[in-house]
Amino acid sequence: MNVNDSSVLEIINSIIAADRLNKNQILQLVNLASVSSNIKELKDNLKWEKYKSKY
């Protein structure tokens, strides 16, 4: 996903607002967005990273 695209930025902003992410989580989200091909993959990557970071 192109993080410079306005529609992608809107999606990222909505995720940030809905999940009340902190600075580190926002940076992680933006990094994952750049390697994800679509919103579904981004959400899957976020779940995986959250799961992985707990343990």
Summary of the structure (lengths in Angstrom):
residues: 55
radius of gyration: 10.5
end to end distance: 27.9
largest distance: 34.4
contacts: 127
relative contact order: 0.15
helix: 78%
strand: 0%
